[in-house]
Amino acid sequence: PRLLAARKVVEAGGVESLGNGEYKVAGTDVHHFVRLLASGDRCSCPWFSKHQGQRGPCKHVLAAQLTR
């Protein structure tokens, strides 16, 4: 389900590269900031904050990875 949601975000043009592995990704009524780094990906969304990557990447990280 997260990958499908990520693809929809990408298709809608909801991912903006900010450079240096950082992305602004559209969420529900807000934008989330994603960092794709060799040391580990991070996202500002509540889902990522709650799970800290333990349940895999959030849809915003996946959308940034698809865009990269």
N, C-alpha and C positions, 0 to 999 in steps of 0.2 A: 504493500500500500504506500509506503514512503517513496519508493522509486517512481511509482505512477504519479504521485503528487508532485515529485520533483520535476518529472518530465513536463507536466502541465505548467509549472512555474516557468521553465525554460521556454516552452512554446509560446507562452504569453509575453515573453520579453521581460520577465521579472528578475533577471540577474544582470547586475552591472559590475564589471571589473573595476576595482579601484587601484590596481597595481600591487606589486609585491605580495601576491598571493592573497589579497584581501578582496572581498566581494560584498556588495549590498544586494540582499535578496528580499524580494517581496514576500511578506507574510500576510496574515489576516489583519487588515487595517493598520499595519506597521511594516517597517523594514527591519530586517535582521542583518547583523554584520557577521560575516564568516571569514575565518582565516584558515587557509590551507597551507600547512607547514610540515616539513619533514618530521618535526617533533610531535606532531599530532594536530588534527583539525579541531577547530573551535567554532561555536556559534553562540550568538547572544539570545537565542530563543529559550523560553521556559522549559521546553522538552529536553534540550541539551543540558541545561543547568540541573535539571532533576536527575538525569541518567548519566551524565558525564561520559558519554560514549560507551557505556557498559552494555547498552542494547543496540549498538550499531549507530551509524550516523543519522542525524535528523534529515528531514527532506530539504532543508536549506543547504546543508553541507553537500548532499547528493546533487542538488541543482548546481551548486558552484563547481563541483567536480565534473559534471556533464559539460559545463560551459568551458572549463579549462581545457 
